[in-house]
Amino acid sequence: MEELLVYIILLYEKLVTEDEYNKRLDELFLNIPENDDLLYLEWETDIKKAIIYVRTHIDYNHLDMEQFGRILMSRLKAVYVNRPDIKRFAGRMYSLWESLPGNIPNIEPF
């Protein structure tokens, strides 16, 4: 779920497209078809409801912060490469940091 949370956060911040999110969701579901959360999200057509679902159903106490951080930084690297304006990118990153759920913004290295 760490990877899905990253995509949801980036989607919410408009740093990935809904198509990118759906493609990754499809891949995750095909790898773990017995996962009820992924099944629900596969059927959910309202992206706003999907975002709310993920953000409210993740167990933040058992979130693998190292994996979450690696995935987030990897995706942000791809975003950065495609946005040459560093000032605009920095503003987007501050907004993203503010939208991180739970206590994640207070944990190093976030």
Solvent accessible surface area in square Angstrom, and as a share of the most:
residue,aa,sasa,rsa
1,M,72,0.32
2,E,24,0.11
3,E,38,0.17
4,L,0,0.00
5,L,0,0.00
6,V,0,0.00
7,Y,17,0.06
8,I,0,0.00
9,I,0,0.00
10,L,0,0.00
11,L,20,0.10
12,Y,116,0.44
13,E,19,0.08
14,K,157,0.66
15,L,11,0.06
16,V,8,0.05
17,T,79,0.46
18,E,76,0.34
19,D,111,0.57
20,E,69,0.31
21,Y,3,0.01
22,N,57,0.29
23,K,134,0.57
24,R,51,0.19
25,L,3,0.02
26,D,64,0.33
27,E,64,0.29
28,L,24,0.12
29,F,41,0.17
30,L,137,0.68
31,N,111,0.57
32,I,74,0.37
33,P,74,0.47
34,E,132,0.59
35,N,40,0.20
36,D,112,0.58
37,D,38,0.20
38,L,5,0.02
39,L,76,0.38
40,Y,89,0.34
41,L,4,0.02
42,E,59,0.27
43,W,196,0.69
44,E,39,0.17
45,T,129,0.75
46,D,58,0.30
47,I,40,0.20
48,K,148,0.63
49,K,113,0.48
50,A,2,0.02
51,I,20,0.10
52,I,108,0.55
53,Y,33,0.12
54,V,0,0.00
55,R,54,0.20
56,T,96,0.56
57,H,99,0.44
58,I,15,0.07
59,D,76,0.39
60,Y,53,0.20
61,N,139,0.71
62,H,150,0.67
63,L,17,0.09
64,D,66,0.34
65,M,46,0.21
66,E,122,0.55
67,Q,66,0.29
68,F,0,0.00
69,G,10,0.10
70,R,139,0.51
71,I,29,0.14
72,L,2,0.01
73,M,93,0.42
74,S,71,0.46
75,R,55,0.20
76,L,16,0.08
77,K,142,0.60
78,A,39,0.30
79,V,10,0.06
80,Y,101,0.39
81,V,106,0.61
82,N,117,0.60
83,R,59,0.22
84,P,131,0.83
85,D,77,0.40
86,I,106,0.54
87,K,168,0.71
88,R,137,0.50
89,F,25,0.10
90,A,55,0.42
91,G,43,0.41
92,R,50,0.18
93,M,36,0.16
94,Y,130,0.49
95,S,42,0.27
96,L,7,0.03
97,W,94,0.33
98,E,106,0.47
99,S,21,0.13
100,L,11,0.06
101,P,14,0.09
102,G,62,0.59
103,N,85,0.44
104,I,0,0.00
105,P,25,0.16
106,N,127,0.65
107,I,54,0.27
108,E,155,0.69
109,P,107,0.67
110,F,38,0.16
